[in-house]
């Protein structure tokens, strides 16, 4: 917690030396008047009316605040002992009070009470989970109000308190499942799989275990599928199209709705000169909602190889609309225009490409082709053409 937050939280606490012994329910407690006690002053903390005296409740409230927000205080052990002497069942009472405050929407107060209970007894897993739930509620509220910094802080606090719990109780099924599910919610599949798998090792039999067991199975399959997808891509980079195709077909058995898988499949098929099948794969990408220039460029190649030049040109024009500055698309479309004797259209594209990268060797080749076939000489200076 930031120092500023601690200062604000403890703004109504004053440290006072009490001349008289504080009466407790525990005779064995040794009162030390030389140690100043934290006292919560509910009115004006800068103007204390000692004529009215200091109540036990004010001392208890002060100690609770210090436990929650300054647990490394040099006298924290003494304060904790005093609080337990005043009320031996304080941990239970703090949890009850915190739950009540949480139900009323007083999230910060509820968090304070749970934190105090946790600093007295750090071996109760439910307290960590209850705190994590409150931080999650704060995060949701901040998200609804579009307060990004507050959202990030609340999520960090949620994760931190569960991590702290796991450091103290590493085999707690409750904490393992909670942390795993939070990681899953945040999209951290690998971390979720790790902690939910650990949960299964310690969890008692029951409906919850069955549900998480199914979730773990799904995560493992997802993890395997992601690795298969990556392996297929790597094989394509190595020009091992047949192996890539085998891998991607395995991937698509469980992931037919994944357009990336169909793209790699189309890419492999196109490289294997199976153009009609490749075209089907790329069209499947579009049907699944993908809309990248790469797909239209690949479709253009397939159309060209199946002798449909008009369609190939249409696809390239769409690709260029998606990515106006893509030199590959510009060069490919300019080449088609040149081959179809559309020299003016080719010149416009070549000028645009040269403005983007005057040193590109493909562009230089197109300039020469334009000159020899179309008789058009482009100016030496690069002109920026809006397009």
CORVENSUL-V191216 format. One record per backbone hydrogen bond with DSSP energy under -1.0 kcal/mol. CO is the residue of the C=O (numbers start at 1). NH is the residue of the N-H. E is the energy in kcal/mol with one decimal. If there is no record, write none. Layout:
BEGIN
CO_NH_E + CO_NH_E
END
This chain:
BEGIN
2_6_-1.9 + 3_7_-2.6 + 4_8_-2.2 + 5_9_-2.5 + 6_10_-2.0 + 8_11_-1.4 + 10_13_-1.7 + 12_41_-3.1 + 14_39_-2.8 + 16_37_-3.2 + 26_29_-1.3 + 32_35_-1.9 + 37_16_-2.6 + 39_14_-2.6 + 44_47_-1.8 + 48_50_-1.1 + 49_52_-1.4 + 50_53_-1.1 + 55_59_-1.7 + 56_60_-2.8 + 57_61_-2.6 + 58_40_-2.0 + 58_62_-2.2 + 59_63_-2.6 + 60_64_-2.4 + 61_65_-2.1 + 62_66_-2.1 + 63_67_-2.8 + 64_68_-2.1 + 65_69_-2.7 + 66_70_-2.6 + 70_73_-1.9 + 73_76_-2.0 + 75_79_-2.5 + 76_80_-2.5 + 77_81_-2.2 + 78_82_-2.4 + 79_83_-2.5 + 80_84_-2.3 + 81_85_-2.0 + 82_86_-2.3 + 83_87_-2.4 + 85_25_-2.2 + 87_90_-1.7 + 89_93_-2.1 + 90_94_-2.8 + 91_95_-1.8 + 92_96_-2.1 + 93_97_-2.5 + 94_98_-2.6 + 95_99_-2.4 + 96_100_-2.0 + 97_101_-2.4 + 98_102_-2.6 + 99_103_-2.2 + 100_104_-1.3 + 101_106_-2.4 + 102_105_-1.4 + 105_107_-1.8 + 106_110_-2.3 + 107_111_-2.6 + 108_112_-2.2 + 109_113_-2.1 + 110_114_-2.4 + 111_115_-2.8 + 112_116_-2.1 + 113_117_-2.2 + 114_118_-2.4 + 115_119_-2.0 + 116_120_-1.1 + 117_121_-2.3 + 124_127_-1.2 + 125_129_-2.0 + 126_130_-2.7 + 127_131_-2.4 + 128_132_-2.6 + 129_133_-2.3 + 130_134_-1.9 + 131_135_-2.5 + 132_136_-2.2 + 133_137_-2.0 + 134_138_-2.1 + 135_139_-2.4 + 136_140_-2.5 + 137_141_-2.2 + 138_142_-2.5 + 139_143_-2.5 + 140_144_-2.3 + 141_145_-1.6 + 142_147_-3.1 + 143_146_-1.3 + 147_151_-2.3 + 148_152_-2.7 + 149_153_-2.4 + 150_154_-2.3 + 151_155_-2.4 + 152_156_-2.4 + 153_157_-2.3 + 154_158_-2.3 + 155_159_-2.4 + 156_160_-2.7 + 157_161_-2.3 + 158_162_-1.4 + 159_163_-2.4 + 160_164_-2.4 + 161_165_-1.9 + 162_166_-2.1 + 163_167_-2.0 + 164_168_-1.6 + 165_169_-2.8 + 169_172_-1.8 + 172_176_-2.6 + 173_177_-2.5 + 174_178_-2.2 + 175_179_-2.8 + 176_180_-2.2 + 177_181_-2.5 + 178_182_-2.2 + 179_183_-2.4 + 180_184_-2.0 + 181_185_-2.5 + 182_186_-2.0 + 183_188_-2.8 + 184_187_-1.3 + 187_189_-1.3 + 188_192_-2.5 + 189_193_-2.6 + 190_194_-2.0 + 191_195_-2.2 + 192_196_-2.6 + 193_197_-1.9 + 194_198_-1.6 + 195_199_-2.2 + 196_200_-1.7 + 199_202_-1.3 + 199_203_-2.1 + 206_210_-1.9 + 207_211_-2.4 + 208_212_-2.5 + 209_213_-2.4 + 210_214_-1.8 + 211_215_-1.8 + 212_216_-2.9 + 213_217_-2.1 + 214_218_-2.2 + 215_219_-2.4 + 216_220_-2.6 + 217_221_-2.2 + 218_222_-2.4 + 219_223_-2.8 + 220_224_-2.6 + 221_225_-2.7 + 222_226_-2.5 + 223_227_-1.9 + 224_228_-2.3 + 225_229_-2.7 + 226_230_-2.3 + 227_231_-2.6 + 228_232_-2.4 + 229_233_-2.1 + 230_234_-2.6 + 231_235_-2.5 + 232_236_-1.8 + 233_237_-2.0 + 234_238_-1.3 + 235_240_-3.2 + 236_239_-1.5 + 240_244_-2.4 + 241_245_-2.6 + 242_246_-2.0 + 243_247_-2.4 + 244_248_-2.7 + 245_249_-2.1 + 246_250_-1.5 + 247_251_-2.1 + 248_252_-2.4 + 255_258_-2.0 + 258_262_-1.3 + 259_263_-2.2 + 260_264_-2.3 + 261_265_-2.1 + 262_266_-2.7 + 263_267_-2.7 + 264_268_-2.6 + 265_269_-2.6 + 266_270_-2.6 + 267_271_-2.0 + 268_272_-1.5 + 269_274_-2.9 + 270_273_-1.6 + 273_275_-1.2 + 274_278_-2.3 + 275_279_-2.7 + 276_280_-1.8 + 277_281_-1.9 + 278_282_-2.4 + 279_283_-2.5 + 280_284_-1.8 + 281_285_-1.5 + 282_286_-1.6 + 283_287_-2.1 + 284_288_-1.3 + 285_290_-2.0 + 286_289_-1.6 + 292_296_-1.2 + 293_297_-2.4 + 294_298_-2.4 + 295_299_-2.4 + 296_300_-2.1 + 297_301_-1.8 + 298_302_-2.2 + 299_303_-2.7 + 300_304_-2.4 + 301_305_-2.3 + 302_306_-1.4 + 303_308_-2.8 + 304_307_-1.4 + 308_312_-2.1 + 309_313_-2.6 + 310_314_-2.2 + 311_315_-2.7 + 312_316_-2.1 + 313_317_-2.3 + 314_318_-2.0 + 315_319_-2.5 + 316_320_-2.4 + 317_321_-1.5 + 318_322_-1.7 + 319_323_-1.9 + 323_326_-1.7 + 326_330_-2.3 + 327_331_-2.9 + 328_332_-2.6 + 329_333_-2.5 + 330_334_-2.6 + 331_335_-2.4 + 332_336_-2.0 + 333_337_-2.3 + 334_338_-2.4 + 335_339_-2.6 + 336_340_-1.7 + 337_342_-3.4 + 338_341_-1.6 + 341_343_-1.2 + 342_346_-2.1 + 343_347_-2.5 + 344_348_-2.1 + 345_349_-1.8 + 346_350_-2.6 + 347_351_-2.5 + 348_352_-1.9 + 349_353_-2.7 + 350_354_-2.7 + 351_355_-1.8 + 352_356_-1.1 + 353_357_-2.6 + 357_360_-1.5 + 360_364_-1.8 + 361_365_-2.0 + 362_366_-2.0 + 363_367_-2.3 + 364_368_-1.9 + 365_369_-2.2 + 366_370_-2.8 + 367_371_-1.9 + 368_372_-2.5 + 369_373_-2.7 + 370_374_-1.6 + 370_376_-1.4
END
